[in-house]
Amino acid sequence: MNDHNARNKLVDAARCIDAIFHEEARPGLRTWMNWKAKGYLPFVKVGRRVFYDPEACRAELEKRFTTLAES
């Protein structure tokens, strides 16, 4: 698979979690679904199936949950 295809793939929730988080520090599927319901994660819905772009989800999580230390 070339680099372009690797960056532009849509995956299901379990694969997206695996792609973003380390195995020992990842959230559970229920937490992931709660984040999706709250609008924290971008997703694509095709019929009844939901797909995620791991890079877009990681960027949104970093934007939402990263805290900056005050100087």
C-alpha positions in Angstrom: 0.0 0.0 0.0 1.4 3.4 -0.9 1.7 6.3 1.6 -1.3 8.1 0.1 -3.6 5.2 0.7 -2.3 4.6 4.2 -3.1 8.2 5.2 -6.6 8.3 3.6 -8.3 5.2 5.0 -11.4 4.8 7.0 -11.7 2.2 9.7 -14.1 1.0 12.3 -14.0 2.1 15.9 -11.9 -0.8 17.2 -9.2 -0.3 14.5 -9.2 3.4 15.0 -8.6 3.0 18.7 -5.8 0.5 18.0 -4.2 3.0 15.5 -4.2 5.9 17.9 -3.5 4.5 21.4 -1.0 2.2 23.0 -2.5 -1.1 23.9 -2.2 -0.6 27.7 -3.4 3.0 27.7 -6.3 3.1 25.3 -9.9 3.9 26.2 -12.6 1.2 26.1 -15.1 1.0 23.2 -17.9 2.4 25.5 -15.8 5.5 26.2 -15.1 5.9 22.5 -18.8 5.7 21.7 -19.5 8.3 24.4 -16.9 10.6 22.9 -18.6 10.1 19.5 -22.0 10.9 20.9 -20.7 14.1 22.5 -19.3 15.2 19.1 -15.6 14.9 20.0 -14.8 12.6 17.1 -15.2 13.1 13.4 -16.8 10.2 11.6 -18.4 9.1 8.3 -21.7 7.2 8.3 -22.5 5.0 5.4 -25.9 3.4 5.9 -25.8 1.9 9.3 -22.0 1.7 9.4 -19.7 4.2 11.0 -16.1 4.8 9.9 -13.3 6.9 11.3 -10.2 8.5 9.9 -7.5 7.7 12.6 -5.4 10.8 11.8 -8.5 13.2 12.0 -9.6 11.5 15.3 -6.2 11.8 16.8 -6.0 15.5 15.8 -9.4 16.2 17.4 -8.5 14.4 20.6 -5.2 16.3 20.9 -7.0 19.5 20.3 -9.8 18.8 22.8 -7.8 17.1 25.6 -4.4 18.7 25.5 -3.8 21.2 28.3 -1.2 23.9 28.2 0.8 24.6 31.4 0.4 28.2 32.5 3.6 30.2 32.7 
